[in-house]
Amino acid sequence: MDEQRERILRAAADVLAERGFDAGRLRDVATTSGVSIGALQHYFETRDALFREAFAWSIDDLIERWRAGAADATSAWRRFELLVTALTTDATLVRRCATWTEFCAIASRREELREGVRRVHAEWQALVREIVHQGLQSKEFDPTVPADLAIGSLVALVDGCEMAVASGSGLTAERYAELMLGTARVLLGVRV
């Protein structure tokens, strides 16, 4: 990807987290990225298109990092631990949580953004499902509930934690990790 385009997308993600989808302006993105409004318009036809793409870019980048972080693990539980570590020690945790919360909120009012939120949920759920199925095959996991219920519960817990971080409720990255790992250990019946 073009370096300037990526800088614009990163800046737009920051603006989304700080100002929200409806209040974010091209001028804010131009100032944050250090480029002119004309340069923004060279890459993106509209403000909405820029913010939709910034959201998609941010999530794609994050999912790629999550997958890469957990790829070398030798066991399903270790893979899950690495995934939670990547999720909770992300240097942009607060910004990412705010951006995700903002997009979920705006998608409830704007149909054209719902597919992006659905895609993120599907990607995250697929990643957790891969790990759970690996753990079932290797007998590391003996779930206390049906596997689909465990997967759905873990995905929902991530959303709740993301909202708590975004809202400034005091949920720390460490506590977020504890909640994820403790809940997963119980739901999945981890035998490691």
HULIN-V70707 format. One record per residue. N is the residue number from 1. RES is the residue in one letter. D_LAST is the distance of its C-alpha to the last C-alpha in whole Angstrom. Layout:
{{N:RES:D_LAST} {N:RES:D_LAST}}
This chain:
{{1:M:41} {2:D:44} {3:E:43} {4:Q:46} {5:R:44} {6:E:41} {7:R:42} {8:I:44} {9:L:41} {10:R:39} {11:A:42} {12:A:42} {13:A:38} {14:D:39} {15:V:42} {16:L:41} {17:A:38} {18:E:41} {19:R:44} {20:G:42} {21:F:43} {22:D:47} {23:A:48} {24:G:47} {25:R:50} {26:L:50} {27:R:52} {28:D:49} {29:V:47} {30:A:50} {31:T:50} {32:T:46} {33:S:46} {34:G:49} {35:V:51} {36:S:54} {37:I:54} {38:G:56} {39:A:53} {40:L:50} {41:Q:53} {42:H:53} {43:Y:49} {44:F:49} {45:E:52} {46:T:51} {47:R:49} {48:D:47} {49:A:46} {50:L:45} {51:F:43} {52:R:41} {53:E:40} {54:A:39} {55:F:37} {56:A:36} {57:W:36} {58:S:33} {59:I:31} {60:D:31} {61:D:31} {62:L:27} {63:I:26} {64:E:27} {65:R:25} {66:W:22} {67:R:22} {68:A:22} {69:G:20} {70:A:17} {71:A:19} {72:D:18} {73:A:14} {74:T:12} {75:S:9} {76:A:10} {77:W:7} {78:R:9} {79:R:12} {80:F:12} {81:E:12} {82:L:15} {83:L:17} {84:V:17} {85:T:18} {86:A:20} {87:L:21} {88:T:22} {89:T:23} {90:D:26} {91:A:29} {92:T:31} {93:L:28} {94:V:31} {95:R:34} {96:R:31} {97:C:30} {98:A:34} {99:T:35} {100:W:32} {101:T:34} {102:E:37} {103:F:37} {104:C:35} {105:A:38} {106:I:41} {107:A:40} {108:S:40} {109:R:44} {110:R:44} {111:E:44} {112:E:44} {113:L:40} {114:R:38} {115:E:37} {116:G:36} {117:V:34} {118:R:33} {119:R:32} {120:V:29} {121:H:28} {122:A:28} {123:E:26} {124:W:23} {125:Q:23} {126:A:23} {127:L:20} {128:V:18} {129:R:18} {130:E:18} {131:I:14} {132:V:14} {133:H:15} {134:Q:14} {135:G:10} {136:L:12} {137:Q:14} {138:S:11} {139:K:10} {140:E:6} {141:F:8} {142:D:11} {143:P:13} {144:T:15} {145:V:18} {146:P:19} {147:A:18} {148:D:21} {149:L:21} {150:A:17} {151:I:19} {152:G:22} {153:S:21} {154:L:19} {155:V:22} {156:A:24} {157:L:22} {158:V:23} {159:D:26} {160:G:27} {161:C:25} {162:E:27} {163:M:30} {164:A:30} {165:V:29} {166:A:33} {167:S:34} {168:G:34} {169:S:33} {170:G:31} {171:L:27} {172:T:26} {173:A:24} {174:E:21} {175:R:21} {176:Y:21} {177:A:18} {178:E:17} {179:L:18} {180:M:16} {181:L:13} {182:G:13} {183:T:15} {184:A:12} {185:R:9} {186:V:12} {187:L:14} {188:L:11} {189:G:9} {190:V:6} {191:R:4} {192:V:0}}
